[in-house]
Amino acid sequence: MKIGVAQPRQCRRSEFRAVSVPTVSGADFGLPPIVLDTVKQIDLLALKGNVIIAAFEVATSIDTANKAINDRYRNLFATAPNLHIRAYVIVKDEDFAKANNILYTPANALEDFLTR
């Protein structure tokens, strides 16, 4: 298994560039450009060959958890509904209840979205 680290994080730390698989184009993953733009922002991707099998967002605050859930993941699954990627948001223990409330809002209460 290989990993892909978000481009913004790669720019901040050379260690992330060293361990990350480069994502050159959406064709590498069979994704259209609009989807690839969203994927490039996700903190960490677990890859099996050219298939994304899991996505991880690390939320340092409740605001970044909200952005992960409602911007990145919702946009990802709206633009590529056939993707079957396990999506995780890692939050601080003290932010868990708030993040849970963000995840289970009526806008996110789509069974398909919540069971990925």
C-alpha positions as a printed Julia matrix, in Angstrom:
116×3 Matrix{Float64}:
   0.0    0.0     0.0
   1.18   3.52   -0.79
   0.12   6.9     0.53
  -0.62  10.26   -0.98
  -0.17  13.4     1.09
  -2.1   16.57    0.29
  -0.18  19.01   -1.86
  -0.5   21.88    0.66
   1.07  19.67    3.35
   3.83  18.55    0.97
   4.74  22.2     0.41
   5.15  22.7     4.16
   7.26  19.64    4.96
   9.81  17.9     2.75
   9.29  14.67    4.72
   5.74  14.5     3.35
   6.99  14.87   -0.22
   9.46  12.05    0.35
   6.79   9.51    1.39
   3.99  10.64   -0.9
   3.11   9.2    -4.26
   3.02  12.07   -6.75
  -0.38  12.74   -8.31
   0.31  14.03  -11.76
  -3.14  13.94  -13.32
  -6.64  12.69  -12.75
  -6.02  10.04  -15.38
  -3.61   8.35  -12.93
  -6.63   7.64  -10.72
  -9.32   7.62  -13.4
 -10.74  10.89  -12.07
 -11.98  13.98  -13.89
 -10.05  17.21  -13.15
 -12.75  18.69  -10.88
 -12.61  15.61   -8.65
  -8.81  15.53   -8.65
  -8.74  19.15   -7.42
 -10.75  18.05   -4.36
  -8.68  14.9    -3.85
  -5.43  16.89   -3.86
  -6.66  18.81   -0.81
  -7.35  15.72    1.33
  -4.68  15.3     3.99
  -3.83  11.63    3.45
  -4.9    9.01    0.92
  -4.37   5.27    1.22
  -3.67   3.86   -2.23
  -3.7    0.35   -3.59
  -2.1    0.69   -7.0
  -3.95   3.57   -8.65
  -7.08   3.07   -6.54
  -7.84   5.34   -3.6
  -9.16   3.05   -0.85
  -9.33   5.48    2.08
  -9.13   9.2     2.78
  -8.12  10.82    6.05
  -8.56  14.42    7.15
  -6.82  15.55   10.34
  -8.85  18.28   12.0
  -6.92  20.52   14.37
 -10.09  22.43   15.28
 -13.84  22.11   14.88
 -13.61  24.55   11.95
 -11.22  22.27   10.07
 -13.45  19.28   10.86
 -16.36  21.19    9.35
 -14.29  21.99    6.26
 -13.25  18.34    5.89
 -16.8   17.03    6.19
 -18.78  19.7     4.39
 -16.31  20.92    1.8
 -13.88  18.19    0.86
 -15.78  14.97    1.46
 -19.22  16.22    0.43
 -17.77  17.79   -2.74
 -15.79  14.66   -3.47
 -18.8   12.35   -3.23
 -21.1   14.8    -5.03
 -18.75  15.11   -8.01
 -17.83  11.42   -8.08
 -20.77   9.49   -6.61
 -19.45   6.13   -7.81
 -16.29   6.32   -5.72
 -16.2    3.85   -2.88
 -13.66   5.43   -0.58
 -13.71   5.08    3.18
 -13.57   8.66    4.48
 -12.28   9.45    7.97
 -12.02  12.66    9.96
  -9.6   12.57   12.86
 -10.51  15.03   15.61
  -9.37  15.85   19.11
 -11.27  14.03   21.86
 -12.77  17.29   23.09
 -14.1   18.06   19.57
 -15.7   14.66   18.99
 -19.27  15.59   20.0
 -19.24  18.76   17.91
 -17.75  16.97   14.9
 -20.34  14.23   15.27
 -23.08  16.88   15.21
 -21.59  18.38   12.04
 -21.46  14.98   10.38
 -25.04  14.04   11.22
 -26.77  17.21   10.03
 -29.81  16.9     7.75
 -27.66  17.94    4.77
 -25.32  15.02    5.45
 -28.02  12.54    6.43
 -27.75  10.65    3.19
 -27.28   7.0     3.98
 -24.79   6.58    1.14
 -22.65   9.51    2.33
 -22.57   8.36    5.95
 -21.73   4.74    5.22
 -18.71   5.3     3.0
